[in-house]
Amino acid sequence: MNDQLKSKLKKLPSAPGVYFHKSASGEVIYVGKAAVLKNRVRQYFQSRRDMDAKTLALVEEIADTDWTTTESEIDALFLESEMIKRYKPRYNILLRDDKSQTYVRINLRAELPFVGFTRQPADDGAQYIGPFYSGRSLKKALRILRKVFPYYDRPELPKKAGLNYQIGLTPGLEAGQSTLEDYKKSLRQLISYLKGNRVAVIKEIEVAMKAAAGSQKFEAAAKFRNQLYNLSELKKQVVFGREEFLDISRDEGLIGLRDLLNLERIPRRIEAYDISHHSGTNNTASMVVMTNGVANKAEYRKFLLRIIRNNDTAQLRETVQRRLKHLKDWGKPDLVVLDGGKGQISAVADLLKAAEIPVLGRSKGGDHSRNAAVTVVWPAQTGYQIVNLDSGSHVAKLIARLDDEAHRFAVSYHTSLKRAGQTRNQLEEIAGIGPKTRQKLLRHFGSIAKVKNAKKAEIVAVIGKSKANLLK
């Protein structure tokens, strides 16, 4: 251990958080979480007797360590997942196999949505949050969060109100104390929390509490108050700070972006955009936001585009024009990242220049491999600057993470529109099958495919014999 690292370890706080082990070149080689940063990080540099070969190799390569504190161990768990997706550290892959990855699965379109766990996400319309790299810690965190956001853990509704309802772990559908709509709203808040949007969830509950109190719905207001209290108590829970996001003075990706583009300050809010369509149909755009180096999903936006032809640059210009109308209510970005090179930047450069917003493009060229160099393009006084960044650099990983997230978000919106269009075409064109009948079918069976595969007797039980004959 070098003297600089030895001195740094003395400053480790006794708080939960996420730590970043780095090599001599500054590469983040391992990301981990800790209930007490001081104790966990120092363990790497104490007795090595019980370490396996891979961990010993990691320790030998550690030249520096950084960390960020969090409000609670639960927040550290979720931040660790985000940072591993961002940096893709070598030793996280070496020390953890696929079996250690766990996802939370919630299907809001199911007849009774429930919270489950899986190692293999499927394309089944459910939401998958993760991966998380400690299944035991994740399940313990969900048990704690269940007191804040009550949920079912099985697809069947309990036949009677049992102990779980009495101690507040289920929403009370089985006792007639809640509605399916309210339950789904609570699940959406849970999903948002799992994705790291703690502040947005707290604000939403605070608004709902004040609205209920203002309408003299004091029982509902008390329920929201209890939720806020339970959220504040999370910091006392043991699952395995004061900062909502990373300490950006230590984020080398943000520092590198500032230096690369000669910005006056580190970009605190970065927005990335992407376009998605299929042969000019279901044209959508996404805007994802990174605040202080971490995905800020409460600020994500999606656009249903008015330009319907196959023209990415025109659609990108439409998206940026619409975005710039919201500088006051959405905030002003310190940097915009586009999926593309000179063509995409040229389409919006005048708009962003007038708003005094720097822009950067990621030009993939023909190489989409994981280890390919990241080519970035931005306008300068002498023309366009083009730089190839090593795929292992902090700046490259930051840009790649933003670009990939923008693409994922755009495609997910496009896919949902496409799926809705397919549903509409197949059911709405059947004479005699109206909106209420369609709603009954989809609520009962869950999808068009399941309606198609259902036996006639099952359909008769839902919508009656005459309409079942029309449908079949």
N, C-alpha and C positions, 0 to 999 in steps of 0.2 A: 504494500500500500504506500502510495506517495504521500509526501508531507501535506500537500494541498488538500487531498482527500481526507487525511487524518484530521486536519483542522476543521474541515467542513462537517464531518460526522459529529463533532462536539456540539453543533448548532441544531441538530435534529430535534424537532418538537415532539412533545408527548401528546400527539393528536392523531386522529385517523387521517388517512390520505393515500395518495398514489406516489410511488417513487419510480425514477427512471435511471437505470444503470447505463453508463456510456463507455464506449471504448476510447482509446487515445485519440482517435480521429474525430471524436464528437458524435459518432453514430449511437443512437439509442439501441442497445442490444437486448434489453429486458425491461418490461414494465410489470410492476406488481402493486398490490394493495396492502394496506396494513391497518390494524386497529390502533396501534401505537407506533408511529413511524420510527421513533428513537430505538425502540426495542427490535423491531423487525429488520431494519436496514443494517444495524450493527451485527446482527447474527451472521451475516455473510462474511464478516471479517474476524470472527472468533474461531472456535474449534472447527476444524475441517474433517474430523475423524469420521463423522457419519454422512458426509456428503458423497453422492455418487459421482461418476466420472464427468457427466455432463455439467453438473452444478460446479464442480471444481474448475472445469474449463471456463465457465462463465466468470467465476470469481477471479481467475487469473487474468481475465481480459478487462475487468472493471478498472477504469482510470478516473472516473468521475461519477458523481451521483447527484441528481436533482430531485426535488419533490414538490408536491403541492398538497396543502391540507384541505379537508372537506368538513362539512357540518357533521356528518355521521358516517359510520361504517357502511351503511347502505349506500350513501352517495359515493363512497370510495369504490364500492363494488361496481356501480354503473359507470363511473368515470374510467375505471381500469379497462372495461370492455371497449369504450369509445377510443381510448388511447392505443390499445392493441390494434384496433382496426385502422387507426391513423398511421402508426409507425411500422406495423408489421415486423416487430423485432425478431431477430434470428433465434435467440434463445427461448423465446416464448413458443416458437414452433418446435424447437428441439426438445424442450422439456415437457411439452404437453401434446399428447396425441389427440386424434379426433374424438376419442371416447370421453375426453375431459370437457368437451364443448357441450353446453346445454343451452337450449332455447326455451323461452316461455311462449306457449301457444295459446291464443285466444281467438275464437271464431265468433265474431259479433253477429254473423248471419245465421248461426245455428238456432234451432228451436229453443234451446236453453244454453246460452253461452257459458262456458266454464274455463277455468284457468288450469292448464296442463303443462307438462314439460316433455321435451323431445330432444334427441340428438340429431335428427334428420328432418329438416324443414321440407314440406311438400307443397306442391302447387295446387292447393285445395281451397283457396280463398280466405284462409285464416291469416291472422297476423302473427308473425314470428319476431320476437324481440331477442336480440343477442348477436353473436354467441357470448355466453358467460363461461368463465374458465374454472369455476368452483361450484359444482352442482349443489354441494351441501350448503354452502353459504347462500347461494341463490334461493334455495328452498326455505332456508331459515328467514331470509329477508322477506320472502313472500308471506310467510306465516305472520310476521310482524305487521306487514302492510295490510294484511287481511282485516286487521282491527280498524284500519282507516278506510279501506275500500272493500267492504264485505263481498265475498264472491263464492260461487259453487266450484267444487273441484271434481265434479262428476257430471256427465251429460243428462242425468235424470234428476227431476225435482224430488226432494224428500217427500215421503208420503205424509209426514206430519212434522210439526215444528218441534225439533229436538234440541239437544244441548247446544249445537253450533248456532242456532238462531237465538237461543236464550242468552248466549254470551257475546252476541253481536258479530259472528263470523260469516253469517249468510244474510242477504238483504231482506228476507222475510216474504218472498213470493209464496212459500208454502203456507204461510200464516195469513196471507192477504194483507200484509203490512207494507207492501211496495208494489210498484208496477214494473213490467218488463222494460219499459222505456227509461224509467229512472235507474234501473239496474244497469242497462247498457251505457247510460251516461256516466255512471260511476266507474264502469270498466274502461271507458275511454280515458278517464282521468288517471286510472291506474296505468294504462298503456303509456300515456304521456309521461307519467312519473318514471316509469321503467326506462324510458328513452332519454331521461336526464332533464326533463322540463319541470323541475321542482318549483321554481319561482312562479312559472305560469300557472301551475295547478293551484298553488296557494292563493294567488290573486283571484283565480276563478271562484274558488270556494268563498273567499272574503266577499266578493261581489254578490254571490248568491245569498250569503248570510244577511248582508245589509238589505237586499231586496226583500227577503222573507220577513225581516223585522219591520221594514217599512210598510209591508202589506199586512202587518199584525199576525203573521203566521209564525207564532212564537215557538211552536213545537219544531217546525222545520228549521228555524233559525238556530235553535238549541242543538239540533243534529249537526248543522254545519260548524257551529262553535266547537263541538266535541271533535269533529274531524280535524280542525285546526290545532286543537290541543294535542291530539294524538300525533299529528305530524311534527309538532315541536318536541314531542317526547322521543322521537326517533333517535336523536343524538345520544340518548342515554342507553340505547339498546346495543347489546353485544352481538355482532353478527360474525365474525371470523376470528370546524375550521371557520374559518370565517369567509373563505373565498368561494364565490359561486362558480368561477371558472379558473383556469390555470393562471399562475402568476406570469404575465406575458413578458416580464423582464427576463425570464429564464427560457422562454420558448424560442429556440434557435430557428425554427421555421419562419416565424413572424419577423424575427430580427433579420434573417437572410432575405426575406421579401423586401423589407424596408431598404436594405443596402443595395439589392439588385436593381430596384426601380428608382433609387434615389429619392424616396419619400421623406417628407419632413418628420414623420413619426411612425411608430409601429402601427400597422393597420389593425384596429380593434374589431371592426365589423367588415367582413369580407362576404360578398355575394357571388354565387356562381349560377350560371344559366345554361339550360340545355333545351333542345327542341325534340319532340317525338311525334311521329306519325307513321301511317302505313299507306303508301301510294297516295299521299295527299288527303287521307281521311283521318278523322279523329285527331286533328292537329292540336297538340298541347305544348305548353312550355312550363318549365319549373324554375323556381328561384329558391336556392338553399342558402342558409346563412351560417357563418361561423363567427362566433363572438369570443374574442380573446383566445382563439385557438381551438375552441370546442364547438361541435355542432349545436346550434341553437334552434331546435326543431319547432319551437313555438312561433318562430319568425318565418318559417317556410311559407311559400306562396305558390299557387299553381294557376295557370292561365289557360282558358279555352280560347284558342286563337280564332280571329275573324277571317284571316287570310287562309283559305282552304286549299289552295294549290300547293304543289310540292316545291317550296321555295324557302329553304332554311334561313337565308340571309334576310329576306323580307319579313319572315315571321319573327326573327330575332329582333329586328328593328321595331316591329309592333310591340313586342314584349317589353323592350327597354322604354319605349315611349309611354306605355301604360304604367310601368314601374315608377318613372320619374314624376308622375302626377301625385305620388304618395310620399314625397320626401318629408313632409311635415309629420304625417301620422305613422309612417313606417320607420322613419329615420334615414339618415344619409350614409351610404356605405363609404368606407375608406378606400375600398378597392373592389373592382368587378373582375371576375374571372369567367372567360367564355370558352366553350367547347369549340375550338377551331383556330384558324390562323389569320392571315391577312384579310381574307374575304369577309370573315365574320366581324373582325375588328373594324374594317372600313365601313361596314353597314351601320355601325352605331357610334363611331368615333366622334362625330360632330355633336351628337346628343350628349355624350358623357363629358366631352371637353367643355361644352357650354355650362354643364352642371358642376364642373371642376372635380370630376371623379376619375381617378386613374383606372386604366383597363389593361388586362393581361389575357393573352390567349394561349391555350394549350393545343399545339398542333401535333396530332398523333402520327400523321403520315400513314405509312402502310404497316407499321410495326405496333401491334397491340399487345405484345407479350409483357408479362409482369415486370421483367427486369430491363425493359427497353429504356433508353434515355428519355427524359421528359423534355420536349422542345417547347420553349415558351417564346411568345412574340408580343411586343408592345410598341406603340408609336413613340417615337422620339423626334427631336428637332431635326435630325439629319435623315429621317426616314424610319423604317421599321427596324427595331433591334431584334435579333434572333439568337437565342442562346440554348445550347444543349446542356441540360443538367443531368448529372449522374443520378440514376434511379435510387441510389442509396442516400442522397443528400436530404437534409431536413426540408428544404424548400420544395424539392421534387415530391416528397411524400405528402406534404401539405397540399400542394396543388392537385396531385393525383387523387387524394382523398376527397377534396372538394368536387372535382370533376366527376368522379365516380358516383358520388352521392347525388349530384344534380341529375346525372343520367338515370340513376335508379328511381329517383322521385318522379321524373318526367315519364319514364316508361310505366311506372305503377299507375299514374293517372290515365295515361293513354290506354292501358289495358283495362282499367275499370270502365272507361267510356265504351271501349270495344265490346266488353262483356255485356254492358247495359244495352248496347245497340242490338246485339244478338238476341238478348232476351226479349226486347221490344218487338223485333221483327217476327219472332216465332209465335208469340202469344197474342200480340195486338192485331195480327192479321186474321185471327180466327173469329168469324162472325158469331156473336152471342156470348163471347168470353170477355166480360167487361173488367174495369179496373179492380173492383172488389173481389171478383172471382180470381183474377191473376194474383192479387195480394194473398188470398187464402191459400192458393196453390204453393206459392213461393214460401210463405211462412211455414206451411206444413212440411213440404218436401225439401226445401232449402235450395234447390237449383232446378233449371230446366231439364238437365240430364236425368235427375232423379224422378221428375214428373214423367219423362218419356219411358223410363224403365219400370214405373209403378204398375201394379196390377189394376185392372179396371175397378175391382171391388174397393181398392184403397182410394181411388179417385172419387168413386161414388160416395164414399163415406165423408168426403171433404166438401164436394160441390153439388152432389145430387146426381141422379141417373141421367136426366136430359142433357145437362151440360157436360157430363162425362162422355156421353155419346158424341157430342159436338167435338170435344177435345180429341178423342181417339180417332 
